[in-house]
Amino acid sequence: MQTDETDQKLLRLLRENARAPVTDLARRLGLARTTVQARIERMEKSGVIAGYTLRSSAATAPPLRATVLVSIEPRSGPAVLARLKSLPGVEVVHTTSGRFDLLVQVAAATTAELDDTLDRIGEARGVKSSESLIHLSTKLDRAP
């Protein structure tokens, strides 16, 4: 589905506050409430808007986070991914281009828990090597 400039403005407003009343969105866009409601419904049905979610504050997030850069053996991707899915501390896995094959985001409540998760990633069959980067502080977060 194609989105126009008005759809893009509406999406930006929803990213700022997905709970904003449609009347407020309409006022900010200079459109009728029914027009904004119809645009939202159209974008939901077409998949442009995949859903709405809750973003917890840093106070409720696990205190430790790390990014793990993983190199894997050829044709071992499905087995490594299955292993990563089984680890509760693994939150997100991305395939990448370049020196590493996977970028794995990990969260843990304690350093011991983080250490255990990192060990379990490194010992997984098909993992050639891994490098961990422990997050110290967040300087910018534009995540939806």
N, C-alpha and C positions, 0 to 999 in steps of 0.2 A: 504494500500500500504506500502511496506517495503521501508525504506530509508537506503541508505548505508552511509559510512563515508564521501564520497564526497558530497552527498546531505546535510548532516549535516553541513559540512563546508560552503556550499553555503547558507544554511538557516541562519547561523551565520552572514555571510557577508551581507545578505539582511536585517537582523535585525539591523545591524549597520547603513545601508543606503539602503533603499528599492529603491532609485532612482539611484543607481550606474549603470553606463552603463554596458551592458553585456560584452563589450570588456574588461573593467576593472576587472570585476568578473572573466572572463576567464583567464586573465593574472595572477591574484592572485592565482587562482586554478591550473594554469599550464595546462589548457584545451583549446580546440578550442572554439571559440565563438559560433559556431553552436551546439556544445555539451552542453554548458551551457544553451543556449536558449531552447534546447530540454528538458533538465532536469527541467527548470523552468516551461515550458508548461505542462510537465507530472505531476509535483507536484500541479499545479493549477487545472488541470482536475481531479485529484484524490482527491482533497480537503486537501492535506497536507498544501498548501498555500491557505488560505480561502479568502485572499484579501489584499489590501494595504490600509493604512490609514495615516492620517495626525496627528502628535503629536504636539499640540500647546505648546508654551513655558509657563512657570509659569506666565509670565507677562499677558497672555490673559486668564488664568484660573480664575474661581471665587476665591476670596481671602480667603474664609473660607471653610474648609472641615471637615467632621466628619465621624466617623465610629459609627454606632449604632448597638449594640448587642441586639437582640430581642428574647424573649421567647413567644411562642404562645400556645394557647389552642389546645388540640388534634382535628384533622380534620378541623382546621380553616385555614390551609395553603393557599388554593385557594382564600379565601376571603381577607386574609391579603395581599397576593401578588397583588390582583387586586387593593387594596387601595394604596399600595406602588407604583404601576405603574401609578396611577393617580396623584401622587405628583411630580411636575416638578423638585424639588431639588434632588430627588432620582436618582442616576446615575447607581448603580450596586446593585444587591441583590444576595447573595450567601446563600445556605443552609449549615449548619455546623453540626459537631458532637460535643458532649459535653453539657455543661450547657445551651448554647443558641442555638436556632433553626435557626436564620437568622443573617447574617452579612450584614448590609445595608450601602452603601457609599453614603454620602450626600454632596452636594455643595451648597453654598449660597453666595450672594453678600454682605449681611449685617448680623450683629448678630440678628437683629429682624427677618429677613427671616429664618435664621438657627433655631432660637427659635420656630418660627411658624411651620416649617417642623418637628422638633422634637416633638412638641406638637401633631401634626396631626398623627404622627406615633404612639405615646403612647396612643392616644384615639381611635385608630382603633379597631373595633370589632374583638375579637379573640386574641388581644395582651395582654398577662399576665403581662409582664414587659419589660422594655428596659433600657439600659445603654449606654450613649453617651460618646465618646472619641473624643475630638476636636483635630485635627491635628495642631501641633504648627510649626514644620519645617520638611522638607524632608531631610534625611541624605543619602539615597540611593534610586534610582529609576531605576530598570532594566526593567520596563514594556515595552512591545513592542510598 
